[in-house]
Amino acid sequence: MPIYKSIAVNSQTNVKIWNITESYMELLQNVELKKESINRVNTMKSELHQRGFLSVRMLLKAFGYSDFDLFYDDNGKPHLKDGNYISITHSYTFSAVVVSSKPVGIDIEKQRVKITKIASKFIGFEACFFKKNNEDYIQKLTWVWCIKESLYKLYATPGMSFKKHFMVIPFGKEKNSTAAWILDETNRQRFEGLFLEFEGFGCAITTPLI
């Protein structure tokens, strides 16, 4: 399937989203992988994860890159050899890649009731904005989780807590962006969190305020 959605977040940041409808073999035949990537995909127990991994390589192609342009640091954060920043995500039947000249993070999550069971682990300051009985409770939890997960990917520093170190100003359907912070022991950084929804999924992109 071609690109599901392309988004120009700003002049420096672009997102591409893929709807994974292809089989594992269809995807594999359309990408070229370095040896470590072949080993990695072969050890994945779930075909869904394999297809997610390969669809990300299809997105790299759409950006003009290949698997050979991508590498990971000791914290598991992806990097591009040309110095541009990249963040990667996939969830069930969707994957996404964002490329920017500035630090950036992205996350896709399927909206599920399951998120209510872990809310206490990632909701801190934001708790005062939520009402558990509201019909949009799961939706708003997903928004906050996605933004915090994208901040985590952007910062990629061991020991960070979603509840303690990341803060999001909750928002409603009338607005698709909000402010978010990384509150490290020695540092406080403010970011913009952009959010969109499609086919039961939520997607957040976080970028530094320019």
Secondary structure as GFF3:
##gff-version 3
##sequence-region A 1 210
A	DSSP	beta_strand	3	10	.	.	.	ID=ss1
A	DSSP	beta_strand	13	19	.	.	.	ID=ss2
A	DSSP	alpha_helix	24	28	.	.	.	ID=ss3
A	DSSP	alpha_helix	35	43	.	.	.	ID=ss4
A	DSSP	alpha_helix	47	62	.	.	.	ID=ss5
A	DSSP	three_ten_helix	67	69	.	.	.	ID=ss6
A	DSSP	beta_strand	70	72	.	.	.	ID=ss7
A	DSSP	beta_strand	78	80	.	.	.	ID=ss8
A	DSSP	beta_strand	85	91	.	.	.	ID=ss9
A	DSSP	beta_strand	94	100	.	.	.	ID=ss10
A	DSSP	beta_strand	105	110	.	.	.	ID=ss11
A	DSSP	three_ten_helix	113	117	.	.	.	ID=ss12
A	DSSP	alpha_helix	119	122	.	.	.	ID=ss13
A	DSSP	three_ten_helix	125	129	.	.	.	ID=ss14
A	DSSP	alpha_helix	137	155	.	.	.	ID=ss15
A	DSSP	alpha_helix	162	165	.	.	.	ID=ss16
A	DSSP	beta_strand	166	168	.	.	.	ID=ss17
A	DSSP	beta_strand	177	183	.	.	.	ID=ss18
A	DSSP	beta_strand	188	198	.	.	.	ID=ss19
A	DSSP	beta_strand	201	208	.	.	.	ID=ss20
###
